[in-house]
Amino acid sequence: MIKRISAADAKASIQAGLSLLVCIYDDDKFNSQAHLEGALPMSEFLKMKPDLATDTDIIFY
């Protein structure tokens, strides 16, 4: 299910360790323009994806 949440709710969930923050951009744009604190680039997320619990909340930006 896709759900929109506020930036404040996203930050609280990430800081509490309840969610992953994932940037949808490639590594170059992630590193130069789109990096938010605590975020993972898509390439790292794709490596982790097979091992994630099915109930893991993922916030894409």
Secondary structure by P-SEA (a helix, b strand, c coil): cbbbbcaaaaaaaaaaccbbbbbcccaaaaaccccccccccaaaaaaacccccccbbbbcc
